[in-house]
Amino acid sequence: MTRVVIAVFACLCGGETSGAVSVCLDKMSLPTYPYGDPDPVATEKPGLYPYFRYDGQSAVSRPQEWNAVKLSNGRIEVTAIPAIGGKVWGAKDLKTGRDFIYANDAVKFRDIAMRGPWCSGGIEFNFGITGHAPWTVSPVDWTVRENADGSASYFFGGYEFVTRTFWQVEVLLRPDEDFFTTKLTWHNGGGQPCTRYQWSTSAVTARGNPEMVYPG
């Protein structure tokens, strides 16, 4: 069984038009509160094996360079960090310089996720048995692709070992559009029944008296 979910993230911008979407591999220096102290033994808890936890979080930050993938069409720019779960770190309206998906200015890992460390901001993608999934702050497999229609895609994904399923996210940006699309694919190739628990959450900056309209 394969499950596919598509979502659109838009800004109310009117940036300059451009040609093909550009793909940039960049480095971002961010204050980082690292995690560590991995348990050398995988947990015996039902539904969590074969994963283990990290139980150390630093109270002091240090500068750290992170490899980032940036997609830009001259109107908006989408930034992702493959080493932090592959997550979309933020998205910016290039005309105003303002984020419409919140990009945290620090990486602060804290004991919230299934395996311990988690950090806030951007768009987090979850597949498996629980939220804040096992890879939420871990490096994932990824690649980029320039498409024939001038758009560009950033793909990332991997295996979830409790359910033995494969997940993949495509972040797609097209020329001259004020939004980007995420396409989530979750494949159960083992033929065994398993828990299908999936959600994604995006962070936005809230100032003044914001109003949330649901459904969007």
C-alpha positions, 0 to 999 in steps of 0.5 A: 500500500502506498499513501500520497499526500499533497500540500501547498504553502503560499505567501501573499507576495508579488515578487519579480518574475524569473526564468527557471528555478535556481538550486543552490547548495549553501552553508548556514552558520547557526548558534546550535545547542548540540545533543549527545550521550547516545544509549548504546543499547536499543530500547526494549519497549514494544513498538520502539525497537530497534531505535535507541535514545540520546539523553544529553542536551547542551545548555550552551550554544556554539556556532555550527555550519549546516549544509542547506538546500535553497530553491528560488524562483525570484519571488520566494525562496525555500530553504531545507537542511538535510542533516536535521531530518531533511525538514524545510527550515524556512520560506521567504518572500523575496520582495519583502524579505519576510518569512512566511514559514518561520526560519528559526535563528538558532538550532536548539535540540531538546528532549521532546521527540521519540528518541529525545532531541527535537528542534522547532521551526520550519516544516516537520514531516512525520511517518510511523508510529508516533510524532517527532519521528526517529529521524526528526533531527538526524541526517536523511538521504536526499537529492535535488532535480531540475525539471524539464518545465523549469521547476526544481525539486528537493527530495528526501526520505528514508526507512522507518524501521519499526513499521518497515516502511519507506517514506519520501517528501518532494518539495517542488517550486515552479517558476513565477509562482508564489507558493511551493508544494510538498508531495509526501509518499509513504510505501508499505512494501512488506505486505504486513499490517502496520500503524499508519500515523502521519502528520506534518506541521509548519511554523509561522511567526505570530505577532499582534492579533493573528487569525487562523482560518481552518481549513486553509 
